[in-house]
Amino acid sequence: MGGDGFRFAAPAGWQVTGSAASSGAVNRVEVVTFRLARRYEHARLAAAIRELDRTAASLASQLDGTVTGRATRRVAGHDARAYTITFGRKVEEITFVLAGSREYQLLCRRPVSGDAAACQELVSSFALV
């Protein structure tokens, strides 16, 4: 499945709607894109991390949750910053991929005790086309 300029794999049997797929009331994977105000360059990684850390903390606060994990990585050959937010009995994994003038938010929600395979598949299969 995919959207404007990207594609990714969703678990077989999940219900697909646009650039999202879900299974049941909690399990969901989705990619959302945003245009950046300024073209991203690797030299700005440290500043981007600071800004994304604030964004993740704000999202966690809105969900009455906590940021329980963060990592910097490469996704589809681009700089990315990943967060795990735990709230209630759910986990939301958000990976921000920075590519030129676009930001791709890879979102995955699952139960705390649920299998993380769909989240791993989302990130590993994500590609720009």
Number of C-alpha atoms within 10 A of each C-alpha: 14 18 15 10 9 15 17 21 17 23 17 10 9 15 13 17 10 10 17 21 21 20 15 9 8 15 21 22 29 22 24 14 16 11 12 13 8 9 13 17 14 12 8 10 16 10 10 18 17 10 11 16 17 12 12 19 16 15 15 20 14 11 14 12 19 19 20 13 11 16 11 14 14 13 21 14 12 15 18 22 21 24 22 20 23 22 19 11 12 16 24 24 23 24 26 23 24 25 21 14 13 16 19 20 20 22 21 26 23 24 17 14 9 14 11 16 9 20 24 12 15 22 23 13 13 20 17 16 9
